[in-house]
Amino acid sequence: MLKKLSIKELVCYAISAAIALIGLIFLIIGIVADNLGVNSPLYQIQASFPWRYLGFILIAVAVVFAIIVLALSAKKVDRISDREARRKQRLS
């Protein structure tokens, strides 16, 4: 049975995707900063603040958030289908 996404779930998935995209950008900035050289201003900033690790953390947070939303919506769908099955059984 295909279930239509609610607005709340769609917004949560969009927020999760945005957080993951920001994490990916930080990850790319950290990799580029490591390969530019010591005299680069981006390398100087990266030396005091590790962009790569922040990117990993943001991507992990986004994945955990998406998994939580997915689990909650799956539980909700299971509850609805069980309720409909019980109702159908009582009526027949």
N, C-alpha and C positions, 0 to 999 in steps of 0.2 A: 504494500500500500504506500503510495507516494503522498507525502505530507507537504503542504505548503508552508514555507517559512513564515513565521510571524515577524512583525516589524522589530520587535525586541531582539529576536535572534539575529536578524539581518544586521541590526546596528551593532550588536556585540561582535559578530564576525567581521564587520568592517573596521571596528576599533582594533580588533586583534590583528587584522591584516596591516593596518596603519602602523601599529607598534612594531610588527615584524619588519616592515619596510624601513622604518627609521633605524632599527637594529642592523639591517643589512647595509644601510648607508654608512653607519658608524663603523661597521666591520670593514667596508671597502676603504673608508678614509684611513683607518688604522693600518691596513696593509700597504696602501700607497705611501703613507707617512714613513713607514719602516724602510721602504725601498727608495726614497728620495735622496737621502743623504743627511749628514749631520748639520750642514749649513742651512738647510731649508727651515723656514718658519713653521711649517706644518709638523716637521719632525720635532722642533723645540716644544711645541704645544703638546705633541703626543708623548714626549718624554715625561712631562709632568702629569698627564692625564691619559691613561691607556684607552684609546678609542676602541680598540679591538675587543677588549674584555667587556666594555659597555655594550657593544653590539651583540656579543654572545648572550649576555644577560637579558637584553631586551627581546631577542628572538626566543629565548627560553620562556620568558614571561608570557609572550604572545601565544606560544604553543600551549602552555598550561592553561591560559585563559580560554582558548578555543576548545580545548579538551573538556574543561568544566562546563562550558556552554553546551557542547555536544552531548555530554552525559546527562545534563539536566533536561534537555529537550527530548532525549530518548526515553528518559524515565516518564516524562509527561505523556508522550505518545503511547507508551506501554499502559499507563494508567487509563487513558481514554479508551484504548482498544479492549482492555479487560472489562471496563465498565459497559461498553457496548456489547461484548460477548455475554456478560451476565444478564443484561437487559433482554437480549435476544433469546437466551435460554429460558428466562421467566415467561416470556410471551408465547413461546412455542409449547 
